Amino acid sequence: QYFKAVASTCGFEENECFVAVFEPQGMLDHTSEWHLVDITKPDHKIYHGKCPYKDLEGIQPCDMSIKMFDDYSIARTKDKSQ
């Protein structure tokens, strides 16, 4: 509901804004699991991946790249040509 409200309030259209959503991480598990969604379709995962936490420690969220999503992807549901 939150993402749809943001999309509506900001006037985002499909393929204009993407969000990386990180799953809760336990204290003993040093792997971050995440998925990337288009804010207008938050129930449709574009990428779903896992990444060692140590690989994320030195970067800011905006530093994540498409290559990083590709490298750690478990499942990619969107055609790479798009």
N, C-alpha and C positions, 0 to 999 in steps of 0.2 A: 504494500500500500504506500509506503514511504516514497519509493522510487517513482511510482506513478504520480504521486502528488508533486514531487519535484519537477518531473517532466511537464506536467500540466501548468504549474506555476511559472516555470521558466520558458515555456513554449518550445521545449526540445521536440524535434521530430526524429523518426527512426534514423539511426546511423550518425547522430549528431553528438551524443554523449555516452560514454562507456564507463562502467564502474567495476573495479576489482573488489570482490567481496571475499574477505578472509574468514574461514571457519574458526570457531573458538579453538584455542590450543592449550593442551594440558601442560603441566609443569614438567613432566617427564618425557613428553614427545617433542623432539626437536625438529619436527617437520611441519611446515605451514601448508595447509590445504586451502585452495582458493578457486573461485570461478569468476569469469568476466561476463558481464551482461550489458546489453544495450538498455539504457535507463527506461526506454519506452516499452521494453519487453523483459521485465526482470525475471520471469519464470523460465526464460530460454537461455541456457548457458552457451556462450560462444566458445569459451575455453573452460576447461576444468583441469587443474593441475596440482602438483605437490612440489614443494621446494624445501631444501634444508634451510632452517632458520638462519644459519650462519651466512648463507648467500644473500639474505635480505638485510642483515644488520647494518651494512655500510651504505645503504641507499635510501633515498626518500621515495614515497609512493610515485611521484611523477617521473622518477628515473627509470621505472620499469619500461622495458621496450617490447616490441612485438617479438624480437628474437628470444627474449627471456620467456615470454609466454610459450613460444614454440618449443624451446629447450626443455621446459618443465611440464609440458602438457600431458595430461592423462588422456584426455579426449578433446578433440577439436570438432565442433559441429558445424562450423561455417566454412564454406569454400574459400581456399586461400586466395583466389583471384579477386575476391571482393574486398 
